[in-house]
Amino acid sequence: MAEPEDVYAAVEETAGLLNVPCAREKVGPVLEAFAPFEGGFIFSATAGERGGDLDLTIQVPRAIPDPYAHALERGLLPRTGHPVGSLLSDLDGRGFVEEYLIDVGVVGGLNKVYVHFPHAVQGVAALSSVPSMPSALAANADFFARHDLDGVAMIAIDYRHETVNLYFPTPGGMEPKTVLSLLQEMGLPEPDEELLESVRKTFRVYFTLGWDSSRIERISFARPADMPLIRARTEPEMVRFLTGSPYTYDGERFSISIVKWSPEGQWFNAGSYYQFGPLQREVFKKIRG
C-alpha cells in the first residue's frame, strides 16, 4: 500500500515526463478523497493533439461503497439530472460488481468511474436491461453478436462527456478479419498492415456509447505495450513516459498501448502500471503468460 506522499511524488514525476503541469491544489483533493491506495494505480496519457494531460486510474478503497456519491459530496463532480448519474447505482443493484476504480486527469479533474467484474462477465442482453444504460447498447446487439462479442468485464462511466465504455475481454487476441470487419461495419478506415498486426494482440476491445445517438462513437483496442509502434508513431514524451514512469512492484514495468478509432480519426493512448491490485494482477498475469 503506497503512502500518500509517495503517490503524489510519483504523480508529479510522471507528469514531468509528459510536460504536463501538476499542481498539488488540483490533484491533492482527489488523492485525499480516495486514499488509502490499497489497490491498482495506473498512469495513462494520450498521444498527439488529444493529449496534454496525465490520467490516474485509482482503485477505490473498500471503505467507499459508492464512489460517485463520494465524489459528489466532495465537489469533485457536478451534479446532473442526466441518466449517466443513475447508471452506477443501477449496476451496483445487480450484485455483480467486484471493484470500482476512478479516472482523474491531473489537469482535467475526476471524470470516470470504472465498474469492474472480471469473474462475473455480463451479456449484452442483460446489460441492455439496466434502466439507465444507453439504448445504443441494445440497438447494436446484433453488431456485437455478429462478432462474437457478448461478455462484458468492465464498464467505464464518463460523467463529463456523458458516455460509457464497455470492455469485452478477448483472450488469445483478435483475428485480423474480425478487426477489419468491426472497423468496416462502423464505417472506419482500414488499418495498415503494421497496425493490424499490433491490434491482433488485443486483450480487451471496448466501445464508447452515448445517450444521444444509437451509433457507436468509438472503438479501442488494448494490448501489452507495443514499444516499436509507439516509438515510430508518437512523440518522444510518450516513449519517455512509458520507459521512465515509476512503479512499485518487482520485475519489469508493465505497460499497455491502446489504439482508438472514431469518425474523427485514429490516435494512441498508453498506460503504465504504478501499483497492481489483486484483480489487475490476476488479469495481467494471464496476459503475460
N, C-alpha and C positions, 0 to 999 in steps of 0.2 A: 504494500500500500504506500504510494508515493506521498510525501509530505507536501502541504500546500505551497510552501516557499520554493521547494524543488520543482514543482509543477510550473509555477509562474516563471521561474528562471528558464525552464525548458521551452516554454511558450515564447518568451522573449528572444531566446537564442534562435529558435526556428523561424520566427518572424523576420529576424535579421537576415537569415539566409535568403529570404524571398524579397527583401527590401520592403517589407510591409510594416507600417507604423504600429507599434504596440504600446498602448497606454494603460497603466495599472488601473486608473479610474474607470476605464471602459471594460476591461477583462475581469478585474478583481471581483465585482459584484456577482458575476455568473459563477466564477470558480468557488466563491464563498458559499453561494446558494446550493451548489451541487457537490460539495465536499461531504465526507472524505472520498478519496479516489480509490475505491476498493475494487475496481474492475477495469475494463478496457478504456484506453485513452489513445486516440488516433489523430494525427495531424494530416490535413489534406489541403491541396491547392489546385487551382485551375490554371492551365497554361493560356498564354496569348491575351487577347483583348478582354476576355471574360474574367481574367484573373484580378489580382490586386488585393486579395485577402488571404488570410490563413484561417482555415476552418478547424475547429476542435470537436471531435466526436467523443463524448464522455459518457461512460456507463453511469446510470442513475443509481445512487445508493438504495439499498432495500428499504431503508427507513423512510423513503419518499414514495408513497403509493401512487401519487398522481402528479407526474412532472409538469403537465400543462397547468393544472391548478396552482401548483407550487410556483411556476414562473409568473402566472398572472398576479398572485399575491405580492410578489416582489417587484412588479412593474417591469418585468423583463420581456413581456409580450403584450401587445394591445388587446383589449377585449373586443370580441366580434360576435355578431349575430349570424355569421355565415356557418353553413354546415361543417366547415373544417374544424370549428370549435367544439363540435359534439363527437367527432369521429373517435377520439382516443377513449372516451368513456364507453362508447358503443362497442368498441373492440374489447376493452377490458371486461365488459359484462359477459363476454362469450367464454371466458375462463381458460383461454389457451395461451395467454401472454406469459413468456418466460423471463423477459427482462426489458427494460427501457434504456434508451440512450438519448442524449440530446446532441444537437449540432449547433455550434455557435461560431460566428465569424469574429475574429479579433477586431475587425473594423465594423462589420455589419450587425453584430449582436446575435442573440439567440434567434434561431429561425425554425428548426425542425425538432420533432420528437420521433425517434425510431421505436417501433414496436417489434420485438424480435421473438420468434417462436420456432427455432430450427428443429425441435423434436416433435412439433405438432403442426406440421405444414398444413395449410388450408387451401381448399379448392376454390377455383374462381366462382363457382355457383354459390358456395357457402358465403364467401366474402361479398358477393353481389347483393346478398340479402340483408347485409348490415344497413340499417336505416339511413345513416348519413354518408355512406360510401358513394362516390360519384357514379352516376348512372352510366358513365362511359365504360365502366368495367363490364357491366352486363352487355352493353352494346357491342363490345369487342370479344365476347366469349367465344364465338366461332373462330375468330382470328387466332386466339390463344390455343384453342383445341386443334386447329389445323397444324400447329407447330409443336404439338405435344407438350405444351406448357400449361400445367394446372396447379402444381404445388407451390404456394407462396410461403416463404420462410420469414419474410420481414416486410414491414410497411413503414415508409417514412412520411410523416405528415408535415408539410411545409406551410406554416401559418402565415408567413409574409407573402408568399406567392399564391396561396390558396390552391395547392396541388398536392397530390400524393404520388409516391413511388411504390411500386410493387415489385419485390425481388423474388425471382424464380431461380432456385439452385439448378445448376447444370453440371452434375458430376460427370467427369470424363470429358468436359468441354462441349463444343457445338460443331456439328458438321458444317463445312463451308456452304453447302447447298441450303442448309437451314438459315444461316446468316443472310445469304443472298435473298432468300425468299422473304424473310422478315422485312428487310430493307425495301425490297421491291414492292411488297404489298402496302408499305407505308409511304410509297412514292419518293423514297430517298435514293440518292445516287449510289451506284455500286462502288465498293472499295477497291483500291488497287491490291495486287497480289500480296505485297508485304503486310498490309494492314489486315487483309483477310486471314493470312496465316497467323498473325498475332491474336486476332479476335477468336479464333477457333479454340484457344486455350482458356476461354471464359469459364469461371466457376459460378458466376451469377449474372443473369441478364435481368435488367429492370426497365420498367416502363413508367413514364410520367403521365398522369391523367389529371384533368381538372373537372370542375363542375359546370363550366360554361359551354362545353362542346363535347361531342361524342368521340372526337378524334384523339388518337394517342399523340401527345405533344412531343415526346422524346423517347428514344431507346438508348440504353447504355450497356456496355459490356465490360465487366470487371474481371481482371486476371492478375496473377502474380506479376510484379513489375517487369515490363519488357524494356530493359535499360537501353538496348541498341536503338529501339524505336524512339524512346524518349530523348535520347541524345541527338538523334537525327532530326526530330520534328518539333522540339520545344526549345525554349530559351535556356541559356546557361543556368539561370536561377533555379529552374525545376530540377536540373541534374544536381546542383549543389544541395538543394533541399532533400532529395531522395538519398543522397550519399553522405550527408553531413548532419541530419537531424538526430537529436539524442534519443536514446532508448534505454530501458531499464532491465531487460532480460538477458540471459546468457545466449551466446551464439551470435549469428549474423542478424542484422536488422531485417525485419520483414516489411516489404512494401508492396503495394498494388498499383496497377495503372488501369485507367478506365477510358475507353473511347466512347464518345457520345455523339449521337446524330439527332438532328431536328430539321424541319424545313428551312431553318435559318442557317444551317451549316453543320460542320463536324469539328469537334475540339477534344482536347485531352484533359483529364483530371488524374491526380495521383495521390496516394495516401501512404503514410509512413507510421508504423505502429510504435508508440512510445511505451505502452503498457498493455498487456493482454489480460482480459477477463477469462473466466473458465469456459464460457461458451465460444468466445472467439478463438481461444487456444485449441479447443476441440475441432472447430471448423477448419482452421488453417493447418492443423496437424495433418488432416486428410489431404489437403491440397499439396502440402509439401511431400507427402508420402512417407 
